Amino acid sequence: MSRIAKMGVAVPQGVDVQIKEDQITVKGSGGELKLAPNDLVKVTAKDGALSFEPANETREANAMSGTMRQLVNNMVVGVSKGFEKKLNLVGVGFRAQASGNKLNLQIGYSHPVNFEMPEGVTVTTPTPTEIIVKGANRQVIGQLAAEIRDARPPEPYKGKGIRYADERVVIKETKKK
């Protein structure tokens, strides 16, 4: 059995988990998330904890049990605490402005770049060069942060662009004569 799946998931107080044949639903203060279960994994709830076991002894079922455990754990953490990604803008004149569910970026192009936030995701800009994306669904937050970064990834010679807060950009040495 997968080492990850052996750990199980502790369900904190205030989080409601419903396991049905066609759907796993997790509700909490941060919202409601749903996941379609895999046929290779048996999910059981007992004493405020969830356990995951492979349905058979195949390698795929063993691997999927660990994957399902982590996906459900991310759902439980998301609806109770939430996830966030921080991005920084580096460059002269680069700035971001959040208004409602839209993010407007001035990142050195002749036009502004706009992003529409999906439902359940909030974006804030504490300073004009800092973006914080928050929400309950870890996959959506990560994908959205990657799309924002992809609008102007950091370039290797001056380091200008949009980068994650913990990202380290290696600056290349310029050409010598």
Helices and strands as residue ranges (DSSP letters): H 3-7, E 9-10, E 16-19, E 24-28, E 31-35, E 41-46, E 49-54, H 59-80, E 83-90, E 95-99, E 102-106, E 113-116, E 121-124, E 130-135, H 138-150, E 161-164
